[in-house]
């Protein structure tokens, strides 16, 4: 959190509170999360884990025909809930303006969120698994296709890797994870294209 030290508070909060401790105290009173807070760090890390999980599961659902078990639906419903909760959390998170000031105003936070990530987060927060569960649908392929908009969250993964670029080991691991995910998608669709080719598919050809 040291990189926030020395930033000036936006004039809408008060020009006298120009140190980080003052900003933190005011944000706490306003129930606003600072982007450098420990909670935000853990929350972003958790969302990145869920994005990677979704990226692994989606091609399996699209390329391999199987019925989704109830236990997996329950877990995926929890994943849906996490993405849904992310929207109000983002609406209560301050942001840093281009001039280096921290904006704590709820209206300004909403406007900035609306102009950047609100549409993407709204699409990815639709509780698909709950809709399928209560609708009695268990097919993995339609469920995976309905979740395709969640791939918009891949930008969060690249942002996380860039944010960790100062830590060489973590940066390399992040790049390796991205390459693994790409290879996973290619292999899954390679299997699928072989299956739909019937007797000409590579799985059955001598």
PyMOL commands that set and color helices and strands:
alter all, ss='L'
color gray80, all
select helices_A, chain A and resi 2-4+20-30+38-63+70-91+106-116+118-124+128-135+140-146+148-163+168-196+198-200
alter helices_A, ss='H'
color red, helices_A
select strands_A, chain A and resi 95-96+102-103
alter strands_A, ss='S'
color yellow, strands_A
deselect
rebuild
show_as cartoon
